[in-house]
Every structure is written in C-alpha cells, then in structure tokens.
Amino acid sequence: MTLPRRVRIVEVGPRDGLQNEPARVDTTAKIAFVDALADSGHQTIEVSAFVSPKWVPQMADAAEVFAGIHRQEGVAYTALVPNLAGLTRAHEAGVSEVAIFAAASDTFSRRNINQSVPESLDAYAVLCAEAQRLSLRVRAYVSTVFGCPFEGVVSVDTVTAIAERLIEMGAYEVALSDTIGIAHPGQVPEVLEAVTRRISLSSVALHFHDTRGAALVNVFAALQYGVTTFDSSAGGLGGCPYAPGATGNLATEDLIYMLDGLGIETGVRLKGVIDASRAIEAQVGHPLPSRVYRATLAGART
C-alpha cells in the first residue's frame, strides 16, 4: 500500500467551526485561537467569513480578527466570501486568499445562498475574475457531494461538472465536501475517480464531517487514492445550519493522530492544536467532540 509522504491540513475551526456556535465568542479569543493554531504549525487557516452579520452573527468581527492576528510568514490566512461585497471587504482587510462555496444540489444551494446552482456558478465566475484582478487566490468548496439532506443521492456527474467549472473560472483547488457526514469509504474512490478524469488530483481536497463516525476511514480511503489535502477543525468544532443533523467537522486532533501513526508528515504539532482547542472550549461553553482531545484531557487528569 502506497500512501502520501506528506499531507496538507486546511484548518477551518476559526470559521467553519465557530460560525454556528450560539455563544458569541469574543474577538480577542478568536484572535488568540488563530494565533495558537499558527503556532502549532498550521500553514493554512480559514480565519473568518465576510458574510452578512444578519445571517451569520458570529462572523461579524471578521475585519477586526484579521486586524488583530499576528501573521506569520508562510501561513495563508484565508476567508470565506459569498459575493463581490464580501470579496471587497476581505481585500480591504488584507486577506490574500478567499474561499467560495458552491453546492452540488439545487435545493441546498437555494437554502444556503438563495441561488440555484447555475446562478451561483455564474456569480462566482464574476467573483473569480475580480479576485484575479486583485491578486487574490481562490479556493472553492462543493457542498453535498456525497449526499443532500433535501434531495438525497447526488449525481457524480453533477459533482464533476461543477468541480471542473470552478477550476476553469480560476479556483486553484476544489474541496469536495461531505456536508451531512453521510459519506462512506466505498463512495470516496468512485467520486475521486470521476472528478479526476476532468481535473488534476493535485487540485482536489476533501472536507469530511463526522456525523456517522466515518470521517477518518474516509480520509484513509482518500489517502490510498493519493489525495494530499484535507480540511479539519480543531476540537471537532462545526456543523451546518442548512443541513439538519450535521455534526462537527473532522477533528484536527483525530486527523493528526492518525496521520502521525501512519508516518505521514503534516508539520502540525498535536499538542499545539490540543492547547488551542482547550482555550476555545472555555469560550464556546460546551465540551468539544474530538476523541483524541477528550482522551488527552482524561489522561492528564488521571
């Protein structure tokens, strides 16, 4: 069995992890969280989202967070943007890379951004052109790749066409996302085989939720296929407000523990992530679900 020697982790805890937390997290705590994750060795951190505070109040302080973080050389501090207004705000805040989010099912797209899939792709083509003019890199998510909470099974051909379109409009990478945590390891190679007929494997990342406890085995299936970029969230923070039943993202601690055990380099120190999670756990007011994080704390108390 051949596995990659090194994997890139995209840390999404400060944005995807915190955005749906009901307890308002203080800006100072968010800044400290991002800085702690950078100190742990992360080279890509999704810091915040430039979205309407009416819909995502937790992200209302995006500009303030970007202004307060201690930016380390070699670390990409990214932000999610839904439209040109968000892109403008991100550029003004000094963001060097942005993320956009399409969906592979029409119902989810309308619930999420009030646009059909074709409408959203047309809008993102304009956004990507403007991002290129501003010298901003663009990363793209495709939601509901492995299943939709409203439509059920999603066509692999649809996923492939959307991924190809996003690359054509200028995204350097497409994160295929298991929005409701329904993916299983039998699906992963099938999706990857279809998508990589149209775009390069090096342009593919995977974003798993752990709703059914299958995130790590899905990562392992993708590693065997040759994928080298995975999204994860410190402590397992996160979920999706438009996907009923979706629990947290794949926990960064759990991912690192597995990759360390396989001898796959990430450059990220497990203890540093655990320390960052411990500090943010006090802010969100509830236990974080990462198994490795919880086991480490339990071990420290015995």
C-alpha positions as a printed Julia matrix, in Angstrom:
302×3 Matrix{Float64}:
   0.0    0.0     0.0
   1.38   3.38   -1.03
   0.38   6.45    0.97
   1.49  10.08    0.57
   4.58  11.09    2.5
   3.1   14.47    3.43
  -0.41  15.88    3.8
  -1.57  19.49    3.91
  -4.2   20.28    6.53
  -6.55  23.22    5.98
  -7.65  24.31    9.46
 -11.24  25.54    9.33
 -12.0   25.77   13.05
 -11.98  29.57   13.37
 -14.52  29.92   10.55
 -16.48  26.74    9.85
 -16.02  25.63   13.43
 -17.18  28.78   15.19
 -19.73  30.22   12.78
 -22.71  28.29   14.15
 -21.83  28.41   17.85
 -24.75  30.0    19.72
 -22.5   31.59   22.35
 -20.85  34.72   20.99
 -17.1   34.23   21.06
 -15.1   37.34   21.93
 -12.94  38.82   19.18
  -9.87  38.64   21.39
 -10.45  34.92   21.93
 -10.81  34.35   18.18
  -7.53  36.14   17.56
  -5.79  34.05   20.23
  -7.3   30.88   18.7
  -5.94  31.69   15.23
  -2.52  32.61   16.63
  -2.36  29.38   18.66
  -3.23  27.32   15.57
  -0.5   29.08   13.58
   1.96  28.44   16.43
   1.07  24.74   16.25
   2.43  24.61   12.7
  -0.64  25.11   10.53
   0.18  26.66    7.17
  -3.41  27.28    6.03
  -6.02  28.68    8.43
  -9.51  29.77    7.44
  -9.83  32.7     9.81
 -13.33  34.06    9.25
 -16.06  34.86    6.73
 -17.05  38.17    5.19
 -20.77  37.46    5.2
 -23.84  39.35    6.35
 -23.9   39.56   10.17
 -27.67  39.25    9.9
 -27.29  35.64    8.75
 -24.0   34.69   10.48
 -23.6   36.99   13.51
 -20.59  35.05   14.81
 -18.56  36.3    11.82
 -19.5   39.99   12.22
 -16.0   40.82   13.5
 -14.1   39.32   10.54
 -12.17  42.53    9.8
 -11.27  43.0    13.46
  -9.98  39.44   13.72
  -7.8   39.87   10.64
  -6.5   43.17   12.03
  -5.57  41.55   15.34
  -3.87  38.3    14.36
  -0.09  38.03   14.36
   0.6   36.98   10.8
   3.42  34.51   10.48
   5.49  34.16    7.33
   4.49  31.13    5.3
   0.98  30.89    6.76
  -2.03  31.51    4.5
  -4.81  33.26    6.43
  -7.95  32.82    4.37
 -11.6   33.9     4.49
 -14.89  32.72    3.06
 -16.69  35.21    0.79
 -20.17  34.74   -0.7
 -20.22  37.62   -3.18
 -18.42  40.68   -4.54
 -19.25  42.75   -1.46
 -17.62  40.15    0.74
 -14.64  39.98   -1.59
 -14.17  43.74   -1.35
 -14.3   43.63    2.45
 -11.82  40.75    2.51
  -9.41  42.6     0.26
  -9.64  45.71    2.43
  -8.83  43.56    5.46
  -5.63  42.32    3.84
  -6.75  38.78    3.05
  -4.53  37.09    0.46
  -6.77  34.1    -0.29
 -10.54  33.64   -0.32
 -12.9   30.69   -0.48
 -16.21  30.38   -2.32
 -18.88  27.74   -1.75
 -20.98  26.11   -4.41
 -23.33  23.17   -3.95
 -23.99  20.01   -5.93
 -27.75  20.08   -5.25
 -30.13  22.85   -6.2
 -32.29  22.72   -3.08
 -29.3   23.02   -0.77
 -27.9   25.88   -2.87
 -31.17  27.81   -2.63
 -31.43  27.21    1.13
 -27.81  28.2     1.65
 -27.28  31.21   -0.64
 -30.71  31.77   -2.21
 -29.45  30.91   -5.7
 -29.74  27.9    -7.95
 -26.54  26.06   -8.75
 -26.23  27.62  -12.25
 -26.93  31.08  -10.83
 -24.28  30.63   -8.16
 -21.66  29.46  -10.67
 -22.32  32.46  -12.91
 -21.89  34.76   -9.92
 -18.69  33.01   -8.83
 -17.22  33.38  -12.32
 -17.54  37.14  -11.92
 -16.12  36.96   -8.39
 -13.13  34.89   -9.53
 -12.36  37.38  -12.28
 -12.38  40.2    -9.75
 -10.26  38.19   -7.32
  -7.71  37.62  -10.07
  -7.65  41.36  -10.73
  -6.97  41.92   -7.02
  -4.27  39.19   -6.98
  -6.27  37.05   -4.55
  -6.11  33.26   -4.75
  -9.46  31.45   -4.77
 -10.28  28.1    -3.21
 -13.7   26.53   -3.82
 -15.93  24.25   -1.81
 -18.53  21.97   -3.34
 -21.18  21.08   -0.75
 -23.4   17.98   -0.64
 -21.02  15.96   -2.8
 -21.83  12.66   -1.09
 -25.5   13.33   -0.42
 -28.01  16.13    0.13
 -30.28  16.48    3.18
 -33.13  17.56    0.89
 -32.59  15.66   -2.37
 -30.81  12.51   -1.22
 -28.39  10.97   -3.73
 -26.29  13.44   -5.71
 -25.09  12.58   -9.2
 -21.33  12.09   -9.51
 -21.57  13.62  -12.98
 -23.05  16.77  -11.46
 -20.25  16.98   -8.91
 -17.65  16.5   -11.62
 -19.12  19.19  -13.87
 -19.25  21.71  -11.02
 -15.68  20.96   -9.92
 -14.43  21.38  -13.48
 -16.31  24.67  -13.88
 -14.83  26.05  -10.65
 -11.29  25.2   -11.75
 -11.93  26.73  -15.16
 -13.08  30.01  -13.6
  -9.87  30.28  -11.58
 -10.1   28.28   -8.34
  -6.76  26.62   -7.64
  -8.36  23.87   -5.54
 -11.78  22.31   -5.01
 -12.71  20.89   -1.62
 -15.25  18.11   -2.13
 -17.44  18.36    0.96
 -19.45  15.77    2.85
 -21.85  18.33    4.27
 -24.05  15.95    6.26
 -21.45  13.34    7.13
 -23.05  10.64    5.03
 -20.0    9.54    3.01
 -18.6    6.04    3.38
 -15.28   4.61    2.13
 -16.99   2.81   -0.73
 -18.09   6.16   -2.2
 -14.82   8.02   -1.89
 -12.85   6.29   -4.69
 -15.86   6.43   -7.0
 -16.2   10.19   -6.58
 -12.47  10.78   -6.86
 -12.17   8.65   -9.98
 -14.93  10.6   -11.71
 -13.7   14.03  -10.67
 -10.05  13.4   -11.51
 -10.95  12.45  -15.06
 -11.7   16.16  -15.53
  -9.41  17.98  -13.07
  -6.0   17.21  -11.62
  -5.81  15.15   -8.43
  -3.49  17.83   -7.03
  -6.41  20.3    -7.28
  -8.69  18.13   -5.12
  -9.16  18.41   -1.36
 -11.67  16.64    0.88
 -13.83  18.08    3.66
 -15.49  15.44    5.85
 -17.99  15.73    8.69
 -18.04  13.01   11.32
 -21.81  12.64   11.75
 -21.69   8.85   11.37
 -18.17   8.36   12.72
 -16.73   7.6     9.29
 -14.58  10.68    8.67
 -11.22   9.07    9.41
 -11.88   5.92    7.4
 -12.96   8.15    4.52
  -9.68  10.05    4.83
  -7.81   6.74    4.73
  -9.64   5.74    1.56
  -8.7    9.08    0.01
  -5.08   8.73    1.1
  -4.92   5.41   -0.73
  -6.19   7.19   -3.82
  -3.44   9.85   -3.49
  -5.3   12.86   -2.05
  -2.94  15.06   -0.03
  -5.15  17.91    1.24
  -7.81  17.59    3.93
  -9.9   20.1     5.86
 -10.33  19.7     9.6
 -11.46  21.69   12.6
  -9.71  21.97   15.95
 -11.62  20.07   18.59
 -14.17  18.9    16.02
 -15.97  22.24   16.11
 -18.56  22.91   13.45
 -21.68  21.89   11.64
 -24.01  23.31    9.01
 -27.19  25.29    9.81
 -28.72  24.33    6.46
 -28.06  20.59    6.88
 -30.3   19.1     9.6
 -28.43  16.58   11.73
 -24.95  17.55   10.55
 -22.5   17.39   13.44
 -18.97  18.65   13.71
 -16.21  18.62   11.19
 -13.48  16.04   11.24
 -11.39  16.98   14.29
  -7.87  18.16   13.59
  -6.54  16.24   16.61
  -8.05  12.98   15.38
  -6.68  13.53   11.88
  -3.17  14.33   13.1
  -3.16  11.34   15.46
  -3.95   9.0    12.57
  -1.52  10.63   10.15
   1.28  10.63   12.74
   0.63   6.94   13.32
   0.9    6.27    9.59
   4.19   8.17    9.4
   2.66  10.88    7.19
   4.09  14.34    7.78
   1.83  17.36    8.33
   4.09  19.9    10.02
   1.37  20.4    12.65
   2.05  19.58   16.32
  -0.74  17.69   18.02
  -0.08  19.23   21.44
  -0.32  22.73   20.0
  -3.74  22.01   18.5
  -4.94  20.46   21.76
  -3.85  23.59   23.64
  -5.72  25.79   21.13
  -8.83  23.64   21.48
  -8.7   23.77   25.26
  -8.67  27.57   25.21
 -11.57  27.88   22.74
 -13.61  25.22   24.56
 -13.9   27.6    27.51
 -15.33  30.23   25.15
 -17.99  28.1    23.44
 -19.23  26.71   26.72
 -19.56  23.02   25.87
 -17.23  20.0    25.52
 -15.53  19.58   22.16
 -16.18  16.24   20.46
 -12.67  15.31   19.26
 -11.92  11.84   20.57
  -8.18  12.43   20.78
  -8.73  15.76   22.53
 -11.09  14.21   25.1
  -8.78  11.24   25.67
  -5.8   13.53   26.16
  -7.65  15.61   28.76
  -8.82  12.47   30.55
  -5.26  11.16   30.6
  -4.0   14.43   32.03
  -6.49  14.15   34.9
  -5.51  10.6    35.87
